[in-house]
């Protein structure tokens, strides 16, 4: 199974900073609590958006007839984002933009990883770990690690701050597809059971048809044998009568 390729367009998100000390500052500090909370919200919103896109494709393709679509979107809540050690990379002297990095960890519940791997195995897809490797995502023990790059910029009025995330595309793809496979596991199993049952039914029908065909052939052979026997008897009778007349 190949899930739909997704392109993440991370739009700048906005957070009101009423009551924040940065209201009167040209630049927002990278470790500003309100700003880092906003970055977390952007991550969560992007994942939800990705799952929503995936869900629409699955529904369009009729791939989840036996599942509750809401469960896929709700599964995003299982991903825990945590960030530590923010750094200021660049303070633009010509604008209010501040470029930052921070150490991001995204934790996936072990049970979801297990379900995702089981679903992948059933459709001959690569494992969760291999998928991470293919995407260049740093993944180990159900955790994703990323040095996240982001830009903070207050509005001209200074009452809000915008956050733009730069390098989360592959991580979001990895998280989204891991959750999607875990979600699809029951459907994949049901589809395989239905396919197996259909195959068994087809085999049984084929066996029944073969039995009928064999019975018909046997009947034809028996009929031919009877006809040949009757002809032989008639020929024998004719021959006997000829011999009698000659006598």
TORMARMAR-738827 format. One record per residue (C-alpha): x, z, y; residue number from 0. Coordinates in Angstrom, 1 decimal. Layout:
xx;zz;yy;num
X;Z;Y;NUM
...
end
This chain:
xx;zz;yy;num
0.0;0.0;0.0;0
1.3;-0.9;3.4;1
-0.3;1.0;6.2;2
-1.0;-0.7;9.5;3
2.0;-1.0;11.8;4
1.5;0.9;15.0;5
3.0;0.7;18.5;6
2.9;3.9;20.5;7
2.4;3.5;24.2;8
3.0;7.0;25.6;9
1.2;7.2;28.9;10
2.3;9.8;31.4;11
0.2;12.8;31.1;12
-0.8;15.1;33.9;13
-1.0;18.8;34.2;14
-2.3;20.8;37.2;15
0.3;23.3;38.5;16
-1.9;25.4;40.6;17
-0.2;28.7;41.2;18
3.2;27.4;39.9;19
6.4;28.0;41.9;20
7.2;24.3;41.5;21
4.4;23.4;43.9;22
6.8;23.4;46.8;23
9.8;22.1;45.0;24
10.8;18.5;45.0;25
11.8;18.5;41.3;26
10.3;20.3;38.3;27
12.7;22.3;36.2;28
13.0;21.1;32.6;29
12.3;24.6;31.3;30
9.2;25.1;33.4;31
6.7;26.7;31.0;32
3.8;24.6;32.3;33
5.9;21.4;31.9;34
7.0;22.2;28.3;35
3.4;23.0;27.4;36
2.4;19.6;28.8;37
5.1;17.9;26.6;38
3.5;19.6;23.6;39
0.1;18.4;24.6;40
1.4;14.8;24.9;41
2.8;15.0;21.4;42
-0.5;16.3;20.0;43
-2.5;13.7;21.9;44
-0.3;10.8;20.8;45
-0.6;11.9;17.2;46
-4.4;12.1;17.5;47
-4.5;8.7;19.1;48
-2.4;7.2;16.3;49
-4.7;8.7;13.6;50
-7.7;7.4;15.5;51
-6.3;3.9;15.4;52
-5.5;4.2;11.7;53
-8.9;5.5;11.0;54
-10.6;2.6;12.7;55
-8.6;0.2;10.5;56
-9.4;2.0;7.3;57
-13.1;2.0;8.2;58
-13.0;-1.7;9.1;59
-11.3;-2.5;5.8;60
-13.8;-0.4;3.8;61
-11.0;1.7;2.5;62
-12.6;5.2;2.8;63
-16.1;4.9;1.4;64
-15.9;8.2;-0.4;65
-14.1;10.3;2.3;66
-15.1;12.1;5.5;67
-13.4;10.3;8.4;68
-13.3;13.4;10.5;69
-10.9;15.1;8.1;70
-8.1;12.6;9.0;71
-8.3;13.4;12.7;72
-8.5;17.1;12.0;73
-5.4;17.0;9.9;74
-3.3;16.5;13.1;75
-3.9;20.2;13.8;76
-1.8;21.0;10.8;77
1.4;19.7;12.5;78
3.2;22.4;14.4;79
5.4;21.4;17.3;80
8.0;23.8;18.6;81
10.7;23.2;21.3;82
13.8;25.1;22.3;83
16.9;24.7;24.4;84
15.8;22.4;27.2;85
18.5;20.6;29.1;86
18.6;18.9;32.5;87
20.2;15.5;32.0;88
19.6;14.0;35.4;89
18.0;15.0;38.7;90
17.2;11.8;40.7;91
18.3;12.4;44.3;92
16.1;9.4;45.4;93
12.9;10.5;43.7;94
11.2;13.7;42.4;95
11.9;12.6;38.8;96
13.9;14.9;36.5;97
15.2;13.6;33.2;98
15.3;16.2;30.4;99
16.1;16.7;26.7;100
14.9;19.4;24.4;101
15.2;20.2;20.7;102
11.9;19.4;19.0;103
10.9;20.5;15.5;104
7.7;19.2;13.9;105
6.6;21.1;10.8;106
4.4;19.6;8.2;107
2.6;21.9;5.6;108
4.2;21.5;2.2;109
0.9;20.8;0.6;110
0.3;17.8;2.8;111
3.7;16.4;2.0;112
3.0;16.9;-1.7;113
-0.4;15.1;-1.4;114
1.2;12.3;0.6;115
4.0;11.8;-2.0;116
1.5;11.8;-4.9;117
-0.7;9.2;-3.1;118
2.3;7.0;-2.4;119
3.4;7.2;-6.0;120
0.0;5.9;-7.2;121
0.3;2.8;-5.0;122
4.1;2.2;-5.5;123
4.9;3.1;-1.9;124
8.2;4.8;-0.8;125
8.3;8.6;-0.8;126
7.9;10.7;2.4;127
11.6;11.3;2.5;128
12.5;7.6;2.0;129
10.0;6.7;4.6;130
11.7;9.0;7.1;131
15.1;7.4;6.2;132
13.7;4.0;6.7;133
12.5;5.0;10.2;134
15.7;6.8;11.1;135
13.8;10.1;11.4;136
15.7;13.3;10.8;137
13.6;14.9;8.1;138
14.4;17.9;5.9;139
12.4;20.5;4.0;140
9.1;19.4;5.6;141
10.5;19.5;9.1;142
11.2;16.7;11.5;143
14.0;17.3;14.0;144
14.4;15.3;17.2;145
16.3;15.6;20.5;146
13.4;14.7;22.6;147
13.9;12.9;25.9;148
11.3;13.2;28.6;149
10.8;12.8;32.3;150
9.0;15.2;34.6;151
7.7;14.1;38.0;152
5.4;16.0;40.4;153
2.8;14.1;42.3;154
3.2;13.6;46.0;155
0.8;16.4;46.8;156
2.8;18.7;44.5;157
-0.3;20.1;42.7;158
0.3;18.2;39.4;159
3.2;17.1;37.2;160
3.5;14.1;35.0;161
5.3;14.0;31.8;162
6.6;10.8;30.1;163
8.0;11.0;26.5;164
10.7;8.4;25.8;165
11.7;8.4;22.1;166
8.9;9.7;19.9;167
7.6;6.4;18.5;168
9.2;6.6;15.0;169
8.5;10.3;14.7;170
4.8;9.7;15.5;171
4.7;6.8;13.0;172
6.2;9.1;10.3;173
3.8;12.0;11.0;174
0.8;9.7;11.2;175
1.4;7.9;7.9;176
2.3;11.1;6.1;177
-1.0;12.6;7.1;178
-2.9;9.3;6.3;179
-1.5;9.1;2.8;180
-2.4;12.7;2.2;181
-5.9;12.0;3.4;182
-6.2;8.9;1.3;183
-5.1;10.6;-2.0;184
-8.6;11.4;-3.3;185
-9.8;7.9;-2.4;186
-6.8;6.3;-4.2;187
-7.6;8.4;-7.3;188
-11.2;7.4;-7.2;189
-10.4;3.8;-6.8;190
-8.0;3.9;-9.7;191
-10.6;5.6;-11.9;192
-13.2;3.0;-10.9;193
-10.7;0.3;-11.6;194
-9.8;1.8;-15.0;195
-13.5;2.1;-15.9;196
-14.1;-1.5;-14.8;197
-11.2;-2.6;-17.0;198
-12.5;-0.7;-20.0;199
-16.0;-2.2;-19.5;200
-14.5;-5.6;-19.3;201
-12.5;-5.0;-22.5;202
-15.6;-3.8;-24.2;203
-17.6;-6.8;-23.1;204
-14.8;-9.1;-24.2;205
-14.7;-7.3;-27.6;206
-18.4;-7.7;-28.0;207
-18.3;-11.3;-27.1;208
-15.4;-11.8;-29.5;209
-17.5;-10.0;-32.2;210
-20.4;-12.3;-31.5;211
-18.2;-15.3;-31.6;212
-16.6;-14.2;-34.9;213
-20.0;-13.6;-36.4;214
-21.2;-17.0;-35.3;215
-18.1;-18.6;-36.7;216
-18.6;-16.8;-40.0;217
-22.2;-17.9;-40.1;218
-21.1;-21.5;-39.4;219
-18.5;-21.3;-42.1;220
-21.0;-19.8;-44.6;221
-23.5;-22.5;-43.7;222
-20.9;-25.2;-44.2;223
-19.8;-23.7;-47.5;224
-23.5;-23.6;-48.6;225
-23.9;-27.2;-47.5;226
-20.8;-28.3;-49.4;227
-21.9;-26.4;-52.5;228
-25.3;-28.0;-52.3;229
-23.8;-31.4;-52.0;230
-21.5;-30.7;-54.9;231
-24.4;-29.6;-57.0;232
-26.4;-32.8;-56.1;233
-23.4;-34.9;-56.9;234
-22.9;-33.1;-60.2;235
-26.6;-33.7;-61.1;236
-26.4;-37.4;-60.3;237
-23.3;-37.7;-62.4;238
-25.0;-35.9;-65.3;239
-28.0;-38.1;-65.1;240
-25.7;-41.2;-65.1;241
-24.0;-40.0;-68.2;242
-27.3;-39.3;-69.9;243
-28.6;-42.8;-69.2;244
-25.4;-44.3;-70.6;245
-25.8;-42.3;-73.7;246
end
